[in-house]
Amino acid sequence: MRPSSYFEQEPASLNWRVMERLMPYLLEYKLRVFLALACLVAAKLASVGLPFILKDIVDTLSLPQHTSSLGAGGSVLSNALVPVALVPMALVLAYGCLRFLNVIIGEIRDTLFGRVTERAIRRLGLSVFEHLHALDLDFHLNRRTGGLSRDIERGTSGISFLMRFMVFNIVPTLLEITLVIGIFFYQYGLEFAAITLVSVLLYIAYSVVATQWRTSYVRDAAQADSISNGRAIDSLLNYETVKYFNNESFEAHRYDEALAQWELAKRKNRLSLLVLNSGQALIIAVAMTLMMALAATEVANNKMTIGDFVLINAFMMQLFIPLNFLGFVYREIRGALANIEKMFELLALTPKIVNSSNAIEYSPQEAQIEFNNVQFDYDGRPIIQGISFVVPAGKKVAVVGDSGAGKSTLIKLLFRFYDVEQGRISIGGTDIRSLSLSALRQTIAIVPQDTVLFNDTLYDNIRYGRPDATDAEIKQAAQLAHLSEFIESLPLQWQTKVGERGLKLSGGEKQRVSIARAILKGASILVFDEATSSLDSHAERAILDALKAAAKGHTSLVVAHRLSTIVDADMILVLSQGKIVEQGTHEGLLNKQGLYARLWHLQNEV
């Protein structure tokens, strides 16, 4: 399966086995989990005890009235009032202490388990981040950054929600349901237990069926949210292009279309929620009415006290309030499972480009590059067809040709963004597939055609070439790239922010930063992909001189469109339709009067 299929597939059905995949992340603090669960049980037992104290308070408060109605003498009533007054106050105090204890135990439980959840989110978030960087270039060419970031954000939020409510709402609610039904059956008879059990089962069954019915609406709303967010971010990332073509209205219309789909999806989602909530409310209302009617009848027949009536009412209220919330929790847990599953689908994507089982972890000593009968197709279209050439150590070889000839593909193959289908590429006689990806890419520094910078300072963007470089090394690299004078002229100098994707800098300034970054890396192989395409002639000449000095003793592979930048190359390869059609020095190729000569004359016509 190609990695890009992640963006093409329909959402998978919900899978409760997601919990199994989460368990390794949750069991790092086993003692904390155990203590949190112990607090959960203690809090629920305290909660179940509250209605009993409330019953005793009501029954005790009813005692003086019963004594008076029996016609007791004044002295007897006076003597009875003292203990009757003390007992309710003791019970009220016990009620308050038990309720406070219930809250405190719950807070301790949340604190204990919070560390577990936060660490799980951290570890899983890091795993996804590292995995995304390990995926193939093909995946990232097909991704939508906004939608992908939303998937990750919702996935990590889903873990937090799932852990908090699955452990602290569903489990204790089910425990409380079991205890209450047992109490009703033992103390008040089968009718009370049966009504409670049937109403709970009906409520749960209706919630499950209705929630499954509306799952598609929830997914459509989430997907529409990702699409609209991705559309907005994609447009903002291409802000300059929008302005160049005066397409603000076009972008706004496309964004509004995405928002219209989101609005429709949310409307359907909301109406389906109305159906679900109405049915749940009806079940609760009928159950409460039946229980209260039965209890009132028992009180009227002197089979129960008013305290029993209050106890039953308190238990039903205490039971159905979280049970009503359970409907919301179940809906959200289904959504959380879908979001977490989407994130695990990202982790399940397998990159094609991986280290071999016995990959070499150190860079080759010799920097000679050799392409031997290399062939590469992309989506069934031949790109590179049987190319062979050598870049001797310390030499400069340039690759030129018309657009689409496969020049930049050679660089992607050298970096192992893709693997060759036939032939081999070697560095220092070692097949690059035998090297670890880290060792291979540490050997090569590149100045890409499209320089994209981080939204950080100039200093940090240059330092990115080698994060452990000293200040002196960073400034020397900037000097070689003819960037120091520009930096020193800025008000904030090295601490100047370059903006998102380097939008605050000109094309030439961005390429100089990229050149400085490549120089700083200090790799034995330097690769330039149209490295001076955004520079004016004066800056180009100055930087070419600097690059010549920086590349001295290094192996250089240059992909060039402007032929004037590679006249000093030791060897020039001319590509056409994925094949080498000419090779030689600048003068030798001009004398052949072939494709290179035609390209040279076209670029130098006045």
PyMOL commands that set and color helices and strands:
alter all, ss='L'
color gray80, all
select helices_A, chain A and resi 3-7+18-69+74-134+137-142+145-188+190-237+239-244+248-300+306-348+407-414+432-434+437-442+458-463+471-480+484-488+493-495+500-502+507-521+537-550+563-566+586-592+595-603
alter helices_A, ss='H'
color red, helices_A
select strands_A, chain A and resi 369-378+381-391+396-401+422-427+430-431+444-447+525-529+555-559+571-576+579-584
alter strands_A, ss='S'
color yellow, strands_A
deselect
rebuild
show_as cartoon
